Amino acid sequence: MRYYFKIYKNTKRSLFLGLLSVFALNLSCKKAGDIKMDEVEENVSIIEKQDVNRIEPLNWWVGFKNPKLQLLVHHPNISGKTVQLSHQGVSIEKVHKADSPNYLFIDLNISESTKAGKFNIIFKEENKEDLVHTYELKSRKKSSEEYIGFNSSDAIYLITPDRFSNGNPENDIVEILHEKTIDRNDDYARHGGDIQGITNHLDYIEELGFTAVWPSPLLTNDMVQGSYHGYAMTDFYEVDPRFGTLEEYKKLSAKLSEKGMKLIMDQVANHCGLEHWWMKDLPFKNWINHQKYYEDHIDNWDGGESIITNHRRTTNQDRYASKIDKKNMNVGWFVAAMPDLNQRNAFMAKYTIQNSIWWIETANLGGIRQDTYPYPDKDFMSRWAGEIMNEYPNFSIVGEEWSYNPLLVGYWQDGAQNRDGYKSNLKSPMDFPMQNFIVEALNEDEEWDKGLVKIYQGLANDFYYASPKDLMVFPDNHDMSRILTQLKGDVVNTKMALSYLLTLPRIPQIYYGTEILMNDFDKPGDHGAIRSDFPGGWEGDDVNAFTGEGLNEIQMDMQGYLKKLLNYRKNSKAIHDGKTLHFAPENGIYVLFRILNDETVIHIINKNDKPVELDLNRFEEVGLKGKSIKNIITDYQFFWGDNITLNEKGSLILTTKLY
């Protein structure tokens, strides 16, 4: 300080002393201990360091509606340290210790005026060297309102990434991970499909007519076996290196955005994988469900000791359900290799919500698909969906409730008038009831209470749903037999199933390979068979469905059929938002109309094997008499008159939009 005064003139000395006096006066107004390091902005560049093993979320953003952020810190004996930071607008509200000494949870407040930038979080302990971790608050690339989710104008292509296309064989085996083998002859081994494989074939997906892509989970599943499916996550902030890198995931999203398409992320709030990094050092005594039981048996854990959920999902709604049944549903493990996360722990709840938001911002998501939706604590799921939708009001979330009862599915949709007062905040449940009705309707012979009446009555259930067009409907998915298998190999019935669901007031999802009639006849219902390799996704494949090389005539016909229908649907306002009108099935024929302004789409299902005449006067109220009509698939045009002859079994998809 003396040297400082010597080199300045007297005027500057006076100015400095005056400023020093003001600073001292301000200090005197504060009580001892009131000044915190996080209240002072350092106008100096920082030296970036990463001394701490793990801090999650990995980064955050400025400009959120919610100014709160909770950091999970994991490092040996970190709980004995005090925490300091310096960044204007960022303050430490509270530091929480966990049951394990290797964790801290830091509550931050990020004020509205906070600028993006990096700052150091310093962990101090007497007589020990400081630990320094550089943390970054980023600027958001777009506002919350600009995150537009999927809706009834979209058609979603569901992919099991390991089985779709191997775009980068160099990432097939990663030596630091447990499962190190590739074996395409083993249905439950890894086959090598990856993110690059999806990116390479976006043109194919777009040309088919899809507007969104939903890959099953791409996060690290460092499990000893069966890691290909992605649902046993061992790191919620890391892309599995066998699928690629975070940058490749972001590139996939960017390429989709360039095409006007959306990326939907498959997330899991209910459970993690047994090899998750925190399972070696759980932060709290109640971080997972049945934790003490697990810890007591950890030395000889082989899965047989686990307490599995009773899978009685109706306990979420059942007013008569016993406490023990409710508990066993929500706190039991899904399977022995997937520990059940305890969302009633406030830190776990916050962690899960922040993780979802982190991925929305990082990957520019166009939606989230949430696995096993009824299994976690349902009050938490309401909060989880609510916080996301509050931040992103135009976003979309679809939740999996595998029930064939519309009452149970409808309970989970936002806007449902539930008698217990439950508000889910979930926009889009999955329409398992309609999927089941379609299969039953097409497999059954026509009788008074069988056959097409199943889908007629099934659609009538829409009176119960808060928003039918926000339900996600599908012919099959990665957990059930392929639709061709469910329909006993009947290609015509498969076309009828697909055309019907693609004209419904719904959001349709199609599983990869449906367009070429992939099936699981060899092992019906077997997950490995259901998730078989897409032909042409690997170098040297004899058949290439991307180019059509090696496909048989029936496969190529189905591929062209779906392409024609999906591309019409892409621009059909009547299908997206139109009025729905249907007529009770008669004589093995069921007719449905979608109407908006001057566009009417007509879907006719005919189960008759012999030619039959359909009296069009029955549909007089639709107002089509004398109008020009076009067949969407064949482009054949005719005038709507008094009758039409249906020459063969199948669907007719017609429109008044001629161009």
C-alpha positions in Angstrom: 0.0 0.0 0.0 2.9 2.4 0.8 4.4 1.8 -2.6 1.0 2.6 -4.2 0.8 6.0 -2.5 4.4 6.9 -3.4 3.9 6.6 -7.2 0.7 8.7 -7.4 0.4 12.5 -7.3 -1.2 14.2 -4.3 -4.5 14.8 -6.2 -4.9 11.1 -6.9 -3.9 10.4 -3.3 -6.7 12.6 -2.0 -9.2 11.0 -4.4 -8.2 7.5 -3.2 -8.4 8.4 0.5 -11.9 9.9 -0.1 -13.1 6.8 -1.8 -11.6 4.7 1.0 -13.4 6.7 3.6 -16.7 6.1 1.8 -16.0 2.4 1.6 -15.1 2.3 5.3 -18.3 4.2 6.2 -20.4 1.6 4.2 -18.6 -1.2 6.0 -19.4 0.3 9.4 -23.1 0.1 8.6 -22.9 -3.6 8.3 -22.7 -6.0 11.2 -19.8 -8.3 11.5 -20.2 -11.3 9.3 -22.9 -9.7 7.1 -20.5 -9.4 4.1 -20.4 -12.6 2.0 -18.0 -13.3 -0.8 -21.0 -14.0 -3.1 -22.1 -10.3 -2.7 -18.9 -8.9 -4.3 -18.2 -8.9 -8.0 -14.7 -9.5 -8.9 -13.7 -7.6 -12.0 -10.8 -9.9 -12.8 -10.5 -12.9 -15.1 -10.7 -16.2 -13.4 -8.4 -19.2 -13.6 -10.5 -22.1 -14.6 -10.2 -25.2 -12.4 -12.1 -28.4 -11.9 -10.9 -29.7 -8.5 -14.2 -31.3 -7.5 -15.2 -34.7 -8.7 -18.7 -33.9 -9.7 -21.1 -30.9 -9.7 -24.5 -31.3 -11.3 -26.2 -29.7 -13.2 -23.0 -29.4 -15.3 -23.9 -25.7 -16.0 -27.0 -23.5 -15.9 -28.6 -20.5 -17.7 -29.6 -17.0 -16.8 -33.1 -15.7 -17.6 -35.3 -18.5 -16.2 -38.6 -17.7 -14.6 -37.5 -19.6 -11.6 -34.3 -18.0 -10.1 -33.5 -21.0 -7.9 -30.8 -23.6 -8.6 -29.6 -26.4 -6.5 -26.2 -27.9 -7.1 -25.3 -31.5 -6.2 -21.6 -31.6 -5.2 -19.9 -35.0 -4.8 -16.3 -35.2 -3.6 -14.5 -37.0 -0.7 -15.3 -35.3 2.6 -16.7 -32.3 0.9 -19.2 -31.7 3.8 -16.5 -30.4 6.0 -15.9 -27.4 3.8 -17.5 -24.0 3.6 -18.6 -22.6 0.2 -17.9 -19.2 -1.4 -18.4 -17.8 -4.8 -18.3 -14.4 -6.5 -20.5 -13.5 -9.4 -22.8 -10.5 -9.6 -26.4 -11.5 -9.1 -25.7 -15.0 -7.8 -26.1 -15.6 -4.1 -25.8 -18.6 -1.8 -29.1 -19.1 0.0 -28.2 -22.3 1.9 -25.7 -25.1 2.0 -27.1 -28.5 3.0 -25.1 -31.4 4.3 -26.2 -35.0 3.4 -25.9 -38.2 5.4 -22.8 -39.1 3.4 -19.9 -36.8 4.1 -19.1 -36.8 0.4 -22.0 -34.6 -0.6 -23.1 -31.0 -0.4 -26.2 -29.5 -1.9 -25.9 -25.7 -2.5 -29.0 -23.6 -3.0 -28.3 -20.6 -5.3 -30.4 -17.6 -6.2 -29.8 -16.2 -9.7 -31.3 -12.7 -9.9 -33.0 -11.4 -13.0 -30.0 -9.0 -13.7 -27.4 -11.8 -13.6 -25.1 -11.8 -16.7 -23.9 -15.0 -18.3 -20.4 -16.0 -17.5 -18.0 -18.2 -15.6 -17.2 -18.0 -11.9 -15.3 -20.1 -9.3 -17.0 -21.9 -6.5 -14.5 -22.2 -3.7 -14.6 -24.9 -1.0 -12.6 -23.9 2.0 -11.5 -25.8 5.1 -9.1 -24.7 7.8 -5.5 -26.0 7.3 -6.4 -27.5 3.9 -5.9 -26.3 0.4 -8.9 -24.7 -1.2 -10.8 -26.7 -3.8 -11.9 -24.6 -6.8 -14.5 -25.5 -9.4 -15.3 -23.2 -12.3 -19.1 -23.1 -13.0 -20.8 -21.5 -16.0 -24.1 -19.7 -16.4 -24.9 -19.5 -20.1 -27.1 -17.2 -22.1 -30.2 -18.9 -23.4 -30.4 -19.4 -27.2 -34.2 -18.7 -27.2 -37.0 -17.8 -24.9 -39.1 -20.3 -23.0 -42.1 -19.6 -25.3 -40.0 -20.6 -28.4 -39.7 -24.2 -27.2 -42.5 -25.7 -29.3 -43.5 -29.2 -28.4 -45.2 -31.9 -30.6 -48.9 -31.8 -31.3 -51.6 -33.3 -33.5 -49.9 -32.0 -36.6 -46.9 -34.2 -35.9 -46.1 -37.8 -36.7 -43.4 -39.4 -34.6 -40.9 -42.0 -35.6 -39.8 -44.1 -32.6 -36.3 -45.6 -32.8 -34.4 -48.1 -30.7 -31.0 -46.5 -31.5 -28.8 -49.6 -31.0 -30.9 -51.4 -33.6 -31.4 -48.7 -36.2 -28.1 -47.9 -37.9 -24.4 -48.0 -37.1 -23.1 -44.7 -38.3 -19.8 -44.9 -36.5 -18.3 -48.4 -35.9 -15.4 -46.8 -34.0 -17.6 -46.2 -30.9 -19.0 -49.8 -30.8 -16.7 -50.8 -27.9 -15.7 -48.5 -25.1 -13.1 -50.2 -22.9 -13.9 -48.2 -19.7 -17.5 -49.5 -19.7 -18.7 -52.9 -18.3 -20.3 -54.3 -21.5 -17.6 -54.5 -24.2 -19.0 -56.8 -26.8 -20.9 -56.4 -30.0 -22.9 -59.4 -31.2 -25.7 -58.9 -33.8 -26.6 -62.6 -33.5 -27.6 -62.0 -29.8 -30.9 -60.2 -29.4 -29.9 -58.9 -26.0 -26.4 -57.8 -26.8 -25.4 -54.5 -28.2 -25.5 -54.3 -32.0 -23.7 -50.9 -32.5 -26.4 -48.6 -33.7 -25.8 -45.0 -32.7 -26.7 -41.3 -32.9 -24.7 -40.8 -36.1 -26.7 -43.6 -37.7 -29.9 -41.7 -37.0 -28.4 -38.4 -38.3 -27.3 -40.1 -41.4 -30.8 -41.2 -42.3 -32.8 -38.1 -41.4 -33.6 -37.5 -45.1 -35.2 -41.0 -45.2 -37.3 -40.3 -42.1 -38.3 -36.8 -43.4 -39.3 -38.2 -46.8 -41.5 -40.8 -45.3 -43.5 -37.9 -43.8 -42.5 -37.9 -40.2 -42.0 -34.6 -38.3 -40.5 -35.8 -35.1 -38.0 -38.4 -33.9 -38.2 -40.2 -30.6 -35.1 -42.3 -29.9 -35.3 -44.5 -26.8 -32.8 -43.3 -24.1 -29.3 -42.4 -25.2 -27.8 -41.7 -21.8 -25.0 -43.9 -20.3 -26.2 -47.4 -19.3 -22.9 -48.8 -17.8 -24.6 -52.1 -16.9 -22.9 -55.5 -17.0 -25.4 -56.8 -19.6 -28.5 -55.8 -21.4 -27.4 -52.1 -21.7 -28.6 -51.6 -25.3 -32.1 -50.5 -24.5 -31.1 -47.4 -22.5 -33.6 -47.6 -19.6 -31.1 -48.4 -16.8 -29.2 -45.1 -16.7 -26.0 -44.8 -14.7 -25.4 -41.2 -15.4 -28.2 -38.7 -16.0 -25.9 -36.1 -17.5 -23.9 -38.1 -20.0 -24.6 -39.5 -23.5 -23.5 -43.1 -23.6 -20.2 -43.1 -25.5 -21.3 -46.2 -27.5 -24.1 -44.0 -28.9 -21.8 -41.1 -29.5 -21.1 -37.7 -27.8 -23.1 -34.9 -26.4 -22.0 -32.8 -29.5 -23.4 -35.5 -31.8 -26.7 -35.5 -29.9 -26.9 -31.7 -30.2 -26.0 -32.0 -33.9 -28.9 -34.5 -34.4 -31.2 -32.0 -32.8 -29.9 -29.2 -34.9 -30.2 -31.2 -38.1 -33.8 -32.0 -37.2 -34.5 -28.3 -36.5 -33.1 -27.4 -39.9 -35.7 -29.7 -41.4 -38.5 -28.2 -39.3 -38.6 -31.5 -37.3 -38.4 -32.1 -33.5 -36.3 -34.2 -31.2 -38.2 -36.0 -28.4 -36.1 -37.2 -25.4 -37.0 -40.4 -23.6 -36.5 -39.8 -19.9 -36.8 -41.9 -16.7 -37.8 -40.4 -13.4 -38.8 -43.6 -11.7 -35.5 -45.5 -11.6 -31.8 -45.7 -12.5 -29.5 -48.5 -13.2 -27.9 -50.6 -10.4 -24.5 -49.4 -11.6 -25.3 -45.7 -11.3 -22.3 -43.9 -9.8 -24.3 -42.8 -6.7 -25.2 -46.4 -5.8 -21.6 -46.7 -4.5 -22.2 -43.8 -2.2 -25.8 -42.8 -1.6 -26.1 -39.2 -0.3 -29.1 -39.7 2.0 -30.5 -42.7 3.8 -33.7 -42.3 1.7 -32.3 -41.5 -1.7 -33.7 -44.7 -3.2 -36.7 -46.7 -2.0 -36.0 -49.7 0.2 -32.5 -48.3 0.7 -31.7 -50.0 4.0 -32.9 -53.3 2.7 -30.6 -52.9 -0.3 -27.6 -51.8 1.8 -28.1 -54.7 4.2 -27.9 -57.2 1.2 -25.4 -55.3 -1.0 -22.6 -57.8 -0.4 -24.5 -60.7 -2.0 -27.0 -58.8 -4.1 -28.1 -60.9 -7.1 -31.5 -59.4 -7.6 -33.4 -62.2 -5.8 -33.5 -60.1 -2.7 -35.1 -57.0 -4.2 -38.6 -55.8 -3.3 -40.3 -55.4 -6.7 -43.3 -53.2 -7.3 -46.7 -54.9 -7.3 -47.5 -53.1 -10.6 -51.0 -52.3 -9.3 -51.2 -48.9 -11.1 -54.9 -48.5 -10.3 -53.9 -47.7 -6.7 -53.1 -44.2 -7.9 -56.8 -43.6 -8.5 -58.5 -46.3 -6.4 -60.5 -44.7 -3.5 -60.6 -48.1 -1.8 -56.9 -49.0 -2.2 -55.1 -50.2 0.9 -52.1 -48.2 2.2 -49.9 -51.3 1.7 -50.9 -51.7 -1.9 -50.3 -48.1 -2.6 -46.9 -48.2 -1.0 -45.9 -51.4 -2.8 -46.8 -49.8 -6.1 -44.9 -46.6 -5.7 -41.8 -47.6 -3.7 -41.2 -51.1 -5.1 -38.4 -51.5 -7.6 -39.4 -51.9 -11.2 -36.9 -54.7 -11.7 -34.0 -55.9 -9.5 -31.4 -54.2 -11.7 -33.2 -50.8 -11.5 -33.2 -49.1 -8.1 -36.4 -47.1 -7.5 -35.7 -43.4 -6.9 -37.4 -41.8 -4.0 -38.9 -38.5 -5.3 -40.3 -37.8 -1.8 -36.7 -36.8 -0.9 -36.7 -33.1 -1.7 -33.2 -33.2 -3.1 -33.9 -36.1 -5.4 -37.1 -34.2 -6.6 -35.1 -31.1 -7.4 -32.3 -33.1 -9.0 -34.8 -34.8 -11.4 -36.6 -31.6 -12.4 -33.4 -29.7 -13.0 -32.1 -32.6 -15.1 -35.1 -32.4 -17.4 -34.7 -28.7 -17.8 -31.0 -29.0 -18.5 -31.6 -31.4 -21.4 -34.4 -29.2 -22.8 -32.0 -26.3 -23.0 -28.9 -28.3 -23.9 -30.4 -30.3 -26.7 -33.1 -27.9 -27.9 -35.8 -30.5 -27.3 -39.2 -30.6 -28.9 -40.7 -32.8 -26.3 -40.1 -35.4 -23.5 -41.4 -38.9 -23.3 -41.5 -40.0 -19.7 -41.2 -43.7 -19.0 -43.3 -45.7 -16.5 -45.3 -42.6 -15.6 -47.6 -44.0 -12.9 -44.8 -45.6 -10.9 -43.1 -42.7 -9.1 -44.8 -40.6 -6.4 -47.7 -39.0 -8.2 -47.6 -35.7 -6.4 -44.0 -35.4 -7.5 -44.9 -36.2 -11.1 -47.5 -33.4 -10.9 -44.8 -31.0 -9.7 -42.2 -32.3 -12.3 -44.6 -31.7 -15.2 -45.9 -28.5 -13.7 -42.5 -26.9 -13.3 -41.5 -27.8 -16.9 -44.7 -26.6 -18.4 -44.6 -23.4 -16.3 -41.2 -22.6 -17.7 -42.0 -23.8 -21.2 -45.7 -23.1 -21.8 -45.7 -24.4 -25.4 -43.7 -27.6 -24.7 -45.0 -31.1 -24.7 -44.6 -34.2 -22.5 -46.0 -37.6 -23.2 -46.4 -40.1 -20.3 -46.5 -43.9 -20.5 -49.5 -45.3 -18.7 -49.9 -48.9 -20.0 -53.5 -49.4 -19.3 -56.4 -50.4 -21.5 -58.9 -48.5 -19.3 -59.6 -45.0 -20.7 -60.5 -43.9 -17.1 -57.0 -44.6 -15.9 -55.3 -43.0 -18.9 -57.6 -39.9 -18.8 -56.8 -39.4 -15.1 -53.2 -38.4 -16.0 -54.1 -35.8 -18.6 -53.9 -32.1 -17.7 -57.4 -30.7 -17.4 -59.0 -33.9 -16.2 -61.8 -33.3 -13.7 -60.5 -35.8 -11.2 -62.7 -36.2 -8.2 -59.7 -36.5 -5.9 -58.6 -33.1 -7.1 -55.4 -34.4 -8.7 -53.9 -32.1 -11.3 -51.3 -33.9 -13.4 -50.0 -31.1 -15.7 -49.2 -33.8 -18.2 -50.3 -32.9 -21.8 -50.2 -36.2 -23.5 -50.8 -39.7 -22.0 -50.2 -42.6 -24.3 -53.4 -44.1 -25.8 -53.0 -47.8 -25.0 -56.8 -48.3 -25.0 -57.2 -47.2 -28.6 -54.2 -49.4 -29.6 -55.9 -52.4 -28.1 -59.3 -51.6 -29.6 -57.8 -51.4 -33.1 -56.2 -54.8 -32.8 -59.3 -56.4 -31.4 -61.5 -54.7 -34.0 -59.4 -56.1 -36.9 -58.8 -59.5 -35.5 -62.4 -60.3 -34.5 -65.1 -61.4 -36.8 -68.0 -59.0 -37.1 -70.7 -59.5 -34.6 -73.0 -57.1 -32.6 -70.4 -56.6 -29.9 -67.2 -57.6 -31.7 -65.2 -56.3 -34.6 -65.3 -52.7 -35.8 -67.7 -51.7 -33.0 -64.6 -51.9 -30.7 -63.0 -48.9 -32.4 -66.3 -47.1 -32.8 -67.0 -47.4 -29.1 -63.3 -46.8 -28.3 -63.4 -43.4 -30.1 -66.6 -42.6 -28.3 -64.6 -42.7 -25.1 -63.2 -39.3 -26.1 -66.0 -37.7 -24.2 -64.0 -38.5 -21.1 -60.6 -37.1 -22.1 -59.7 -33.5 -21.4 -58.1 -33.2 -24.8 -58.3 -36.2 -27.1 -56.2 -34.8 -29.9 -53.2 -34.5 -27.4 -53.2 -38.3 -26.7 -50.4 -40.2 -28.4 -51.7 -43.2 -30.4 -49.6 -46.0 -31.9 -49.9 -49.4 -33.6 -47.1 -50.8 -31.5 -43.8 -49.8 -29.8 -40.5 -51.1 -28.4 -42.3 -53.1 -25.6 -45.0 -54.9 -27.5 -45.2 -57.2 -30.5 -45.0 -55.6 -33.9 -48.4 -54.6 -35.3 -48.0 -57.2 -38.2 -47.5 -59.9 -35.6 -50.5 -58.7 -33.5 -52.6 -58.8 -36.6 -51.5 -62.3 -37.4 -49.6 -61.4 -40.5 -52.5 -59.8 -42.3 -51.0 -57.0 -44.4 -54.4 -55.5 -45.4 -55.5 -55.4 -41.7 -52.1 -53.7 -40.9 -52.8 -51.0 -43.5 -56.3 -50.5 -42.0 -54.8 -50.1 -38.6 -52.2 -47.6 -39.7 -54.5 -45.5 -41.9 -57.2 -45.4 -39.1 -54.8 -44.1 -36.4 -53.2 -41.7 -38.8 -56.6 -40.0 -39.4 -57.7 -39.9 -35.8 -57.7 -36.8 -33.6 -54.5 -37.9 -32.0 -50.7 -37.6 -32.1 -49.5 -40.7 -34.0 -46.3 -42.6 -33.3 -44.9 -45.2 -35.6 -42.1 -47.7 -34.6 -39.1 -47.9 -36.9 -39.5 -50.8 -39.5 -43.3 -50.8 -39.5 -43.0 -49.2 -42.9 -41.4 -52.4 -44.2 -43.5 -54.9 -42.1 -40.9 -55.9 -39.6 -42.3 -58.5 -37.2 -41.5 -60.9 -34.4 -43.1 -64.1 -35.6 -40.1 -66.2 -34.6 -40.4 -65.1 -30.9 -43.7 -63.3 -30.4 -43.4 -60.7 -27.7 -39.7 -61.2 -27.1 -38.1 -57.8 -26.6 -35.0 -58.7 -28.5 -37.0 -59.8 -31.5 -39.2 -56.7 -31.4 -36.2 -54.5 -31.4 -34.4 -56.2 -34.3 -32.0 -54.5 -36.7 -33.3 -52.2 -39.4 -32.0 -53.7 -42.7 -29.4 -51.5 -44.3 -28.3 -49.9 -41.1 -25.0 -51.9 -41.1 -22.4 -52.1 -43.9 -22.8 -55.3 -45.8 -26.5 -55.9 -45.0 -28.1 -57.9 -47.9 -31.2 -55.8 -47.7 -31.3 -52.0 -47.5 -34.6 -50.5 -46.6 -33.2 -47.0 -46.8 -32.7 -47.4 -50.5 -35.2 -50.1 -51.2 -32.5 -52.6 -52.3 -33.6 -56.2 -51.6 -37.1 -55.3 -50.3 -39.8 -57.5 -51.6 -42.9 -56.2 -53.4 -45.1 -56.3 -50.4 -42.6 -54.4 -48.2 -42.1 -51.7 -50.9 -45.9 -51.3 -51.3 -46.3 -50.8 -47.5 -43.4 -48.3 -47.5 -45.0 -46.3 -50.3 -48.4 -46.5 -48.7 -47.2 -45.0 -45.5 -45.1 -42.4 -47.3 -48.2 -41.2 -49.3 -50.4 -41.1 -46.3 -48.0 -39.5 -43.9 -47.1 -36.8 -46.4 -50.7 -36.0 -47.0 -51.3 -35.9 -43.2 -48.4 -33.5 -42.8 -50.4 -30.7 -44.5 -53.9 -31.7 -43.6 -55.5 -29.1 -41.3 -58.6 -31.3 -41.1 -56.7 -34.2 -39.6 -54.7 -31.9 -37.3 -57.5 -29.8 -35.9 -60.8 -30.7 -37.7 -64.1 -31.8 -36.3 -64.5 -35.6 -36.0 -67.7 -37.3 -37.1 -68.2 -41.1 -37.4 -71.0 -43.5 -38.1 -71.7 -46.7 -36.4 -70.4 -49.8 -38.2 -72.9 -51.5 -40.5 -72.3 -54.7 -42.6 -68.6 -54.7 -41.8 -68.0 -51.1 -42.9 -67.0 -48.2 -40.6 -66.8 -44.6 -41.8 -65.1 -41.7 -40.2 -64.9 -38.0 -41.3 -62.4 -35.2 -40.3 -63.7 -31.8 -41.3 -62.3 -28.3 -41.3 -63.5 -25.5 -43.6 -63.4 -26.7 -47.2 -61.3 -29.9 -46.4 -63.0 -33.1 -45.5 -61.0 -36.3 -45.1 -63.0 -39.6 -45.3 -61.8 -42.8 -43.9 -63.6 -46.0 -44.8 -62.8 -49.4 -43.3 -64.3 -52.3 -45.1 -63.9 -55.8 -43.8 -65.8 -57.6 -46.5 -63.9 -59.9 -48.8 -66.4 -59.6 -51.6 -67.6 -56.5 -53.4 -70.2 -54.5 -51.5 -72.2 -51.3 -52.2 -72.1 -48.5 -49.7 -75.1 -46.2 -49.6 -73.7 -42.7 -49.4 -77.0 -41.1 -48.6 -76.5 -42.2 -45.0 -73.8 -39.5 -44.7 -75.9 -36.7 -46.1 -75.3 -34.5 -43.1 -71.6 -34.2 -44.1 -72.6 -32.2 -47.2 -70.5 -34.0 -49.8 -73.1 -34.7 -52.4 -71.8 -33.7 -55.9 -68.4 -32.8 -54.6 -65.1 -33.9 -56.2 -63.3 -36.5 -54.1 -59.7 -37.8 -54.5 -58.2 -41.1 -53.2 -55.2 -40.0 -51.2 -53.2 -43.1 -52.0 -54.0 -43.6 -55.7 -54.9 -40.0 -56.7 -58.1 -41.3 -58.4 -60.9 -38.7 -58.5 -64.6 -39.1 -58.6 -67.9 -37.3 -57.6 -69.6 -38.1 -54.3 -72.9 -39.5 -55.4 -75.5 -41.9 -54.0 -73.4 -45.0 -53.6 -69.9 -46.4 -54.0 -68.8 -49.9 -54.7 -66.1 -51.3 -52.4 -64.5 -54.0 -54.5 -62.1 -55.4 -51.9 -61.3 -55.6 -48.2 -59.3 -52.6 -46.9 -59.2 -48.9 -46.3 -60.2 -46.0 -48.5 -58.7 -42.7 -47.5 -60.4 -39.9 -49.4 -60.2 -36.1 -49.4 -62.0 -33.1 -50.9 -58.6 -31.4 -51.2 -57.6 -32.1 -54.8 -54.3 -30.4 -54.9 
